[in-house]
Amino acid sequence: MGSEPAVRKISRVGVGWRLGVTAVALTVLTFGQLHDTNDYFPLGSLSQYATPRDMDGTVRSVYMLADTTGGDQVRVPLNPGGVGVGRADIESQLDRIVADPSLLQGIADAWSELHPEADPYVRLYVMRDTFQLEDGLQQGTPTTEELTTWEVRR
């Protein structure tokens, strides 16, 4: 049988460094929770996962549509490969986007930069479908509303 490895004590500097990093992480987490923001992910608000849903309530789904230079209306791919941002990013900033639709210009610009071969967007629509649930299952067709639009600038 071999000898046990020697146990080393952490120095005061090591303890201080670890406590400092822990304090910073907890401060950022607390700030993110109090301000209900995902800007500090993964130390942001996790409330979207912490609330139960009413099995007989409603579910809202935000998405975007775009008119293209080719005359088509397409669904905007809200993912890193599509326009560089996900649907959750749009949902977390929805109040700001509705108040200032010019923020959507970045979505159109990102599409053109990421997909130079595709028809550029000329108009963007932020839409929301509301589904009624009964026992957790969708009932009927969703109600669709247009939250805001943006004419893309060239």
Disulfide bonds with the S-S distance in Angstrom:
none
